[in-house]
Amino acid sequence: MDLKRYFRGPFVAVLVMLLLFFIVFAYANRGVSYTPASTSRVVGDIYAGHVKSATLIDKNQTIEIVTDGNPSQRLQASWVGNQGQQIAAELQKNPPSGGYNVQVPSGNTVIGVIFSFLPYILIILIFFFLLNQMQGGGSRVMNFGKS
């Protein structure tokens, strides 16, 4: 199998373009941005009741809130360990006017499959490259008698 033929053709260019497309698609579609804030400020706003809406993101251990002030701010903070349960309990006791939501995000399936198979594909490509180099070297030595 001659891999040079694949590398010279559009195969690699199309593969690189698809990979770049999936990476850009995964990171560009983030939505509304939140300003990073300290956890104490966000928790203080929740206890004081200055929160219009809140979103707990379980996988990243972050909370995103929209404050009730004039102008409202979009703040994001992280928590550790058991703080998430305490924040959720406080939101249940004193629910924001816009409500709150808990998200458990799941990754993009297509990108997950690509990245899970990428190491195997790279190993196979390296293996074929080495086999091609070994066969090319051996066949040139045997061609000595033909010239």
C-alpha positions as CSV (number, residue, x, y, z in Angstrom):
1,M,0.0,0.0,0.0
2,D,1.5,3.3,-1.1
3,L,0.7,5.9,1.6
4,K,2.5,8.7,-0.4
5,R,-0.4,8.6,-2.8
6,Y,-2.8,9.5,0.0
7,F,-0.7,12.2,1.4
8,R,-0.3,13.9,-2.0
9,G,-4.0,13.8,-2.8
10,P,-6.8,15.6,-1.1
11,F,-7.3,12.9,1.6
12,V,-5.1,14.6,4.2
13,A,-6.4,18.1,3.4
14,V,-10.0,16.9,3.8
15,L,-9.2,15.1,7.0
16,V,-7.5,18.2,8.5
17,M,-10.4,20.4,7.5
18,L,-12.9,18.1,9.1
19,L,-10.9,18.0,12.3
20,L,-10.6,21.8,12.4
21,F,-14.3,22.1,11.7
22,F,-15.3,19.8,14.6
23,I,-12.9,21.6,17.0
24,V,-14.2,25.1,16.0
25,F,-17.8,23.8,16.2
26,A,-17.2,22.4,19.7
27,Y,-15.6,25.6,21.1
28,A,-17.3,28.3,19.2
29,N,-20.9,27.4,20.2
30,R,-20.6,28.5,23.8
31,G,-23.5,30.9,24.0
32,V,-23.7,33.8,26.4
33,S,-20.5,34.6,28.3
34,Y,-20.4,35.1,32.1
35,T,-17.9,37.2,34.0
36,P,-15.8,35.2,36.4
37,A,-16.4,36.1,40.1
38,S,-15.4,34.8,43.4
39,T,-17.4,32.0,45.0
40,S,-18.0,34.0,48.1
41,R,-19.6,36.9,46.1
42,V,-21.9,34.5,44.2
43,V,-22.9,32.6,47.4
44,G,-23.4,36.0,49.1
45,D,-25.8,37.1,46.3
46,I,-27.7,33.9,46.6
47,Y,-28.1,34.2,50.4
48,A,-29.1,37.9,50.1
49,G,-31.7,37.1,47.4
50,H,-30.1,39.3,44.7
51,V,-30.3,36.5,42.1
52,K,-32.8,36.7,39.2
53,S,-31.8,33.2,37.8
54,A,-29.2,30.6,38.4
55,T,-27.8,27.6,36.6
56,L,-25.8,24.9,38.4
57,I,-23.5,23.0,36.0
58,D,-22.6,19.7,37.8
59,K,-19.9,18.4,35.5
60,N,-17.8,21.5,35.6
61,Q,-18.7,22.3,39.2
62,T,-19.7,25.9,38.3
63,I,-22.7,28.1,39.0
64,E,-23.9,30.8,36.7
65,I,-26.1,33.5,38.0
66,V,-27.9,36.6,36.7
67,T,-28.1,39.3,39.4
68,D,-31.2,41.2,40.2
69,G,-29.6,44.7,40.1
70,N,-29.9,47.5,37.6
71,P,-27.8,46.6,35.4
72,S,-28.0,42.9,35.9
73,Q,-24.7,41.1,35.9
74,R,-23.9,37.6,34.6
75,L,-21.5,36.0,37.0
76,Q,-19.8,32.6,37.1
77,A,-18.1,30.9,40.0
78,S,-16.7,27.4,40.8
79,W,-17.3,25.3,43.9
80,V,-15.6,22.3,45.4
81,G,-16.8,19.1,47.0
82,N,-20.0,19.5,49.1
83,Q,-20.5,23.2,48.3
84,G,-22.7,22.3,45.3
85,Q,-25.2,20.6,47.5
86,Q,-25.3,23.5,49.9
87,I,-25.8,26.0,47.1
88,A,-28.6,23.9,45.6
89,A,-30.2,23.6,49.1
90,E,-30.1,27.4,49.5
91,L,-31.6,27.9,46.0
92,Q,-34.4,25.5,47.0
93,K,-35.1,27.4,50.2
94,N,-35.0,30.9,48.5
95,P,-35.7,30.3,44.8
96,P,-34.7,33.1,42.4
97,S,-37.5,35.0,40.6
98,G,-36.5,33.5,37.2
99,G,-36.0,30.1,38.7
100,Y,-32.9,27.9,38.7
101,N,-31.7,24.9,36.7
102,V,-29.3,22.1,37.1
103,Q,-27.4,21.0,34.0
104,V,-25.4,17.8,33.6
105,P,-23.7,18.5,30.2
106,S,-22.8,15.6,28.0
107,G,-20.1,15.9,25.4
108,N,-20.6,15.9,21.6
109,T,-20.8,12.3,20.5
110,V,-19.1,12.8,17.2
111,I,-16.1,14.6,18.6
112,G,-15.9,12.0,21.4
113,V,-15.7,9.2,18.9
114,I,-13.1,11.0,16.8
115,F,-10.9,11.6,19.8
116,S,-11.3,8.1,21.1
117,F,-10.2,6.6,17.8
118,L,-7.5,9.2,17.0
119,P,-4.7,7.4,18.8
120,Y,-5.4,4.1,17.1
121,I,-5.5,5.8,13.7
122,L,-2.2,7.5,14.3
123,I,-0.6,4.2,15.4
124,I,-1.9,2.4,12.3
125,L,-0.7,5.2,10.1
126,I,2.8,5.1,11.6
127,F,2.8,1.3,11.3
128,F,1.9,1.5,7.6
129,F,4.5,4.2,7.1
130,L,7.2,2.0,8.7
131,L,6.1,-1.0,6.6
132,N,6.3,1.0,3.5
133,Q,9.8,2.2,4.3
134,M,11.0,-1.3,5.0
135,Q,9.5,-2.7,1.8
136,G,10.9,0.2,-0.3
137,G,14.4,-0.4,1.1
138,G,14.3,-4.1,0.5
139,S,13.0,-3.9,-3.0
140,R,15.7,-1.5,-4.1
141,V,18.4,-3.9,-2.9
142,M,16.9,-6.8,-4.9
143,N,16.7,-4.6,-8.0
144,F,20.6,-4.4,-8.1
145,G,20.8,-7.5,-10.4
146,K,18.3,-6.2,-12.9
147,S,20.4,-3.1,-13.8
